[in-house]
């Protein structure tokens, strides 16, 4: 009887060590890292001219691969996508979040309620471009607005870009 208990105890210990090794290997290979919601960039199909209405009254939307732009001839809004995939034990959404955190700071401000995470950068370049970088799961979306004539942005363009970014974020999250 005592021998039977030793065999059962040793078998249980061997099974536990095999299970722990398997779990450790699966973790180190990234089996538990979240891939994220997106497996490809959504492209310009999610953007309609009405999406740009807070900035552009009559927008003409063009696409170039995965990048999109809308213009009324004076002001242009650009939208670009970057897909972030999981690497090792770090998931795509976590890597995308780390990127935005690293980019933020200095002349940036955090925007609440825009995608899962968002920052706004104001630049002092010609055309007074403003850039919003936001994250929806493992997708980074960069939106910018610029005055094509080289002057300051028209009134309402800065707040309008936030509304455009919020609409894009809601559409991608839904």
C-alpha positions in Angstrom: 0.0 0.0 0.0 2.8 2.4 0.9 4.5 1.6 -2.5 1.2 2.5 -4.3 1.1 5.9 -2.6 4.7 6.6 -3.6 3.9 5.8 -7.2 0.8 8.1 -7.1 2.8 10.9 -5.5 5.7 10.7 -8.0 3.3 10.5 -10.9 1.5 13.6 -9.7 4.8 15.5 -9.3 5.9 14.5 -12.8 2.5 15.6 -14.3 2.7 18.9 -12.5 6.2 19.6 -13.7 5.3 18.7 -17.3 2.2 21.0 -17.1 4.3 23.8 -15.7 6.9 23.4 -18.4 4.2 23.4 -21.1 2.6 26.5 -19.6 5.9 28.2 -19.4 6.8 27.4 -23.0 3.4 28.6 -24.2 3.8 31.8 -22.3 7.3 32.5 -23.7 6.0 31.9 -27.2 3.3 34.5 -26.7 0.3 32.1 -26.8 -1.4 34.2 -24.2 -0.6 37.7 -25.6 -3.6 39.4 -27.1 -3.3 39.7 -30.8 -5.8 42.6 -31.0 -9.0 43.2 -33.0 -7.4 44.0 -36.3 -5.6 41.6 -38.6 -5.3 44.1 -41.4 -5.7 47.9 -41.8 -9.3 48.9 -42.6 -8.4 51.2 -45.4 -10.4 54.2 -46.6 -13.7 52.3 -46.8 -14.6 53.3 -43.3 -14.3 57.0 -44.2 -17.2 58.8 -45.8 -17.2 62.4 -46.9 -19.7 63.1 -44.1 -17.0 62.0 -41.6 -15.0 65.0 -42.4 -17.9 67.5 -42.1 -16.6 69.0 -38.8 -13.5 70.3 -40.7 -14.5 70.3 -44.3 -17.9 71.5 -45.6 -17.6 69.8 -49.0 -14.9 67.1 -48.7 -13.5 65.2 -51.6 -12.0 61.9 -50.3 -9.1 60.2 -52.1 -7.2 57.1 -51.2 -3.6 56.0 -51.8 -3.2 52.5 -50.5 -3.9 52.5 -46.8 -3.7 56.3 -46.5 -6.7 58.6 -47.1 -7.0 62.3 -47.6 -10.0 64.7 -47.8 -9.8 68.2 -49.0 -12.0 71.2 -50.0 -9.1 72.9 -51.8 -7.9 75.0 -48.9 -7.7 72.6 -46.0 -6.7 69.0 -46.1 -7.3 66.1 -43.6 -5.0 63.1 -43.9 -5.6 59.7 -42.3 -3.1 56.9 -42.1 -3.1 53.5 -40.4 -0.4 51.3 -38.8 -1.2 47.8 -37.7 0.7 46.7 -34.6 1.1 42.9 -34.2 2.0 41.0 -31.1 5.7 40.4 -30.4 6.6 37.5 -28.1 4.8 37.9 -24.8 3.5 41.4 -25.5 0.2 41.8 -27.3 -0.5 44.2 -30.2 -2.7 46.6 -28.1 -0.1 46.8 -25.4 2.7 47.6 -28.0 0.5 50.2 -29.7 -0.2 51.8 -26.3 3.5 51.8 -25.5 4.2 53.6 -28.8 1.6 56.4 -28.1 3.0 56.8 -24.5 6.5 57.1 -25.9 5.4 59.6 -28.6 3.4 61.7 -26.1 5.0 64.3 -23.9 6.5 67.7 -24.8 4.1 69.5 -27.1 1.3 66.9 -26.8 -1.9 66.7 -24.9 -3.9 63.6 -24.1 -7.4 63.4 -25.5 -10.1 61.6 -23.6 -12.9 59.8 -25.3 -11.0 59.5 -28.6 -10.4 55.8 -29.5 -8.8 53.7 -26.7 -6.0 56.2 -26.3 -5.2 59.4 -28.1 -2.8 62.4 -28.2 -2.8 65.7 -30.0 0.3 67.4 -31.3 0.3 71.0 -32.5 3.2 72.0 -34.7 4.6 75.3 -35.8 5.3 74.3 -39.4 4.0 76.0 -42.5 0.3 75.4 -42.8 -0.1 75.0 -39.0 -0.6 71.3 -39.1 -2.2 69.6 -36.2 -1.8 65.8 -35.6 -3.9 63.4 -33.7 -2.5 59.9 -33.1 -5.0 57.5 -31.6 -5.2 53.8 -30.8 -8.1 51.4 -31.3 -7.1 48.0 -30.1 -3.9 47.2 -32.0 -4.4 49.8 -34.8 -2.8 53.2 -34.7 -4.6 55.9 -36.6 -2.9 59.2 -37.4 -5.0 62.1 -38.5 -3.7 65.5 -39.5 -5.2 68.7 -40.7 -3.2 71.3 -42.6 -3.9 74.6 -44.4 -2.8 74.1 -48.0 -2.3 77.8 -48.5 0.3 77.9 -45.7 -1.5 80.1 -43.3 -3.2 79.3 -40.0 -5.9 76.8 -39.8 -9.4 78.2 -40.2 -11.5 78.6 -37.1 -12.9 75.4 -35.8 -10.5 73.1 -37.6 -8.7 72.1 -34.4 -11.9 71.1 -32.6 -13.2 69.7 -35.8 -10.3 67.3 -36.1 -11.0 66.0 -32.6 -14.6 65.3 -33.8 -13.4 63.6 -36.9 -11.0 61.4 -34.8 -13.8 60.6 -32.4 -16.1 59.5 -35.3 -13.3 57.4 -36.9 -12.5 55.8 -33.5 -16.2 55.0 -32.8 -16.6 53.5 -36.3 -13.5 51.3 -35.9 -14.5 50.2 -32.4 -18.0 49.3 -33.4 
